[in-house]
């Protein structure tokens, strides 16, 4: 795990960029597969891309203010809660794939928030 800590912000940003790009590019097909509104999937894609930009901006900095790392953790935590809320809201209509996407994203970003909080002091400086 020690080798991954310096790369954590890059991993976070890359995952968000990939998820956001796929949600946007594949939103028509995903809307059918997930039984979720296409505009919701597009919103998820845009949020992921905005988050990726923030994470990449932090990753590229040699010195990272504690407040900006804390904001990253808060953003991940809030997004995890939003994803769970969407899963609960669409539980009656979304397919198992749609629910798995929303819950899976919530679990993934909550895990990132936990790791970023746990290693926040080591993330203050790029290695």
N, C-alpha and C positions, 0 to 999 in steps of 0.2 A: 504493500500500500504506500510505503514511503516514496517510491518512485513515481506514483501517480499523483501525489499531492501537488507538486509544482505544475502539473498538466491539468488539474481539475477544472480551471476556468476555461481552458481550451476544449476539454471534453464537454463541458456544459454548453458552451456556445455552439460547438459542432453539432451536438445532439439537437439543440433547438433549431439550428439552421436547417438541418436535414428534415426534422419533423415539420417545420413550417413550410419548407419548399414542397415536400410531398403532399401536405394537406392542400396547398394551393393548386398545385399541378394536377392532382388526382381528385379534386373535390367533386366533380360530377360522378365519377365511379364510386368514390367513397360514400357519397350521399346515399346511393342505392344500396351498397353493401352494408353500411352502418344503420340505415333507416334513420338518418339524421338530416336536418335541413342543410342544404348546400351552403347557405350563407353562414351558418354556424361553423361549418368546417373551414370556410374561408377566413372567418374571424379567428379561429384557433390558429390557422396558418400565419396570419398577420401578427398575432400576439407572439407566437414563437419566433418569428423573424425579428421583431423589435427587441425581444429579450436576447436573442442571439447577438444582435448588434451591441447591446449593452455589455454582455458577457465578454465579447471579443475586445471591446474597448478597454475593459479592465485587464484582460489577459495580456494585452500589448503594453501596458504600463509597467515601468520598472518598479515604481513605488505606488501602492494602492492604499488610499485612505481607508481607515477602519469603517467610516460611515458608508462608503460605497460598497464594501464587502457586506456590511449589515443590510443595506438596501437590496442587494442581490439575494441574500438569504430570505428576507421578507417577501420579495417578489416571488421566489420559488414557493414559499409556504402559502402565500395567497393564491397563487395559480393552482397549487394542489387542491386547496379547498374549493376553488371555483370548478375545477374538473370534477370533483366529487359531487358538488352541487348540481352540475349539469347531468351527471350520471343518474342522480336521484330524480331529477326533473324529467328525464327522458326514459326512465326505467320501464315505463309501460309501453313505449313505442319503439325504442331503439332495438336493433338486433343485438345478438350476443357479441358481434364484432364491434359494434358501436360502443357498447358498454365496456368491453375489454379495452378499447382504445382510450376512453375517458378515464377509467380506473387505472389502467396501466400508466398513462401519462401522469396521473396524480401520484402514484407510488414512486415513479421515477424521479419526478421533480422534488417530492418530499425527501427522498433519499439524498438527492444533491444538496438540498437545503441543510440536511443534517450534517453531511460531510463538510460542507463549506463553513457551517457554524463551528463544528468540531475543530477544523483546521484553520480557522480565521486568522490566527496570529501568523501562521506560516504562509498564508496567502497575501499578506501585506507587502511582501517583496517577491519579485520575480527571481527565479533562480537561473 
